[in-house]
C-alpha cells in the first residue's frame, strides 16, 4: 500500500534545495515551540528516565532537522537541572523516505555534537531510520517522544477514482464530490494507520507532537490549503504544453 519510491525534497545546499527554501516550515516550527515545551514539561512531571529515545518523522534535510533535535534536548536539559537530576542519554532517530538527503544531515553532525558537548548536555546518539511512517519503524514500546512537523499531511499514495478531476492535481472549486470523497477516505485510512502504528512503538506515558497543514473552514477547496496546489497545477500544465 505504501509508496516509498517517490520524489523527496531537493537535497544539497544549492539555491533550489530544501535547505535554502524551508523558511515557512521553520516559521511554523518556531510558532509551535511554546506548545512543544509544554508537552515535554508535562511528560516529565512524574518520571525522569536515564535514557530518552526521540523520533523525528519526516525529518527532511537542511538546518531545520537538527534545530528540532536541539530544541527538544535543550528543553529536557533545563527540566533535569531544575530538579537536580543526572542528565539522560539521548537516542535520536531521524526518519524520512530512502531518497532523502541523509548525507548532508550526517555531514553536519560533528558541529552539532561539538555544540551539545560545549553546552554540557548528556551523551547523544543520532541515527537515520529510512522508511515510510505509514509502516512500522521501531520496536514495540521503544520511543519516548515522537515529533513530526509539516509531514503527516502527505498521503501514502494517490487516492483512487480521480479520473473526473479533469487536469487538476488536488481538490478545486470545480472538483466533483467523488474527488473530495476519495481524498477524505485516503486520509482517514492513512492517519488511522499512522496513529495505530505509533501506539505500538511509543512507551507508556510517552508523548507525540504533530504539526501539519489544516484549514479554518469546512470547504476542502478553500484558499487555506489549495492555493499553492492550484499554482502548481498551472505550472505543470504549462510545462506539459511546452
N, C-alpha and C positions, 0 to 999 in steps of 0.2 A: 504493500500500500504506500509506503513512504518513498518519496522521491528524494534521493540524495545526490544524484549526479546532475545538479543544476548549477547555473552560474552563481558565484558568490560576489561579495563586494570586491571592487578593484583593490588588488594588493599593492605593495610597494609604497613609495613616498612621492610619486610624481604628482603633477597638477590634477590629474583625473583620478587619483587614488582616493579610497575611502578615508584614509588618514588625513587628507587635505580637504575633505568635503563632508565632514561629520560634525559640524558646529551645532546643527539643530539637535542632533542626538545628545551632544554634550550639554546643551542648554536644558533639555528635558531631564537629564540625569541630575544636574545641579539643582533644579527645582524640586526634585524628589529627595534630595539629601536629608532634609529635616524628618521626613517620614521614614526614611531608611534608618536613621539614627534612633528614632523612637522604637522601631521594630526590634532593633538589636538590643536596645536597653531593656525592653520588656522581656526579651529572651533570657537575659542574664539576671533576672530578678530573684532567682532562687538557686541556680547552679552555675558553676564556673569550671567547665571541662578543661582537662590538661592538654587535649588536642582538639583543634577545631577545624572541621572539614567544610570547605566552601566550594560551591559550583556556580560558575557564571555561564549561563546558557545563551548561545548566540553571541559570543564574545567579539566576533569580527577581528579587526586588527587596527593598529594605529594607537594614538595616545589615550583614547577613551578606555581601552581594555584594561590597562594596569591602573588607570585612575580609579576605577570601581574597586579593584582589589585594595588599593592604598586606602581608600575611604573606609572600607569595611574593617581592615586591620587597625587603622587609626582609632576608629570608634570603640573597638573591643579593647584596645590598648588603654584608652582612657578609663573605661569601666573597671578594668582589673586594678589599675593604680588607685582608683577611688576606694576600693575595699582592701587594698594592700595584699592582693593575691599574686602568686607567681604567674608570669605571662605564659599563655598557652603556646604550643607549637601550632603552626598553620599548614594545612594541606589545601592547596587551591587547584581546582580543576577548571581549565578553560575549554569550553565546548563550542564547537561550530562544525559545519559540514567539511568533508575532506578537502574541498577545494579552497578553503580559507587560507589566507597568508599567515600561517603559523610561524614561518621562518622569521618574519620581521618581528613578531612578538618575542620569540626566543632570543633574537639578537639584542633586544632591549633589556633582557633580564639582568645582565651584570650591573647596569646602572641602577636598576630597581633594587636589587639585593644590597648594593652599596648604600643606598639611601636608608633602607629599613635597618641596616646594621648601624648606621650613624645615629638613627633615632632610637636605638636600643630596643627594637621590637624583638619578640621571640623568634625562633627559627621558622622559616617559611619555605615550603617546598611547592613548586608550581609545575603542573603537568598539563599537556594537551589531551583532551578527550574528544576524538573525532566521531562524528555521527549525528544523525537527526535526533532532536529532542522529542520526536514522536515515536521513539522506541526506547527501551531500557538502556541506560547509560552507566549506572553504578550498581554495586552490590546492595542487597537489602539493608535498610537501616544504617547506611554508611555516611550520609551527608547531614551536617548540622544546619546549614544555611544555603538556600538556593536563591540566586539572583538572576533576573533577566530583564533587560531594558531594550525596547524597540525591536523585539524579535518575535514574540508569540503571536502577533497578528498575521505572520506569514503562514499560509496554509501548507499542508503536507503535499498537496497536489492540486492541479487544476480541477475544479468541480466538473462533473459530467453534465451533459444536456445544456450546453451553452450555444448550440447551433443557431438559436434565434436571437443572439445578441448582436447580430449584424457585424460590424467591424470594430466593435468596442472590446477592450480587454478587461473591463470591470463594469460595475453597475453604473448606469447613467439614467437620466430622465426618460430616455426612450427605451430602456430595457424592459422586456415583458416580465410579469410576475414570476414566471418559471425560472428566470435567471436569478432573481433575488432569492428565491427559494433554494436554488442549487447552492449558492454561496452560503446561505444560512445553515443548510444541512451539513455542508462540508466543515464549516467552523464548529458546529455542535459536535461532530464526530472527533475532530482534531483536538479541541480543547478538553473534551471529556477524557480522551485518551491521555493527553498531557497530564492532567490532574491525577488520573489513576496511576500512571507510571511514577510520577514524583512521590505519591503517597507510599509507594513501596520502597523508595530509596531514602527518604528523609527519616531521621531519628525521631523518637517520641519526644515531643517538646520542641522540635526544630521549627524553623520558620522559612517561608518562601515570600520573596518580594518581587512582584512583577510590574513592569511599566510597559504599556503598549497602547497603540492608537485606538481611539474611540470617537464618538461623536456626541454632540449635545442634544440632538433631536432624533426622533424615531425614523425619519426619512433616510433610507440607505443610500440615496443618491445626492444627499446634501453636500454642500461645498466643504463641510467639516473634514471630510475624508476623501472625497472623489476628485477634487480639483487637480491634484498632481497627476492622477491616473488619466484624466481627460487630456491633459497636456502631453503626457507620454504617448497616448493613443494617436494624437495628431502627428507627433514626431515620427512614430513608427510607420504610419500610413504614408507620410511624405517620403520617408526613406524607401519604402517599398515601391512607390510610384516612380522614384528616380531610377 
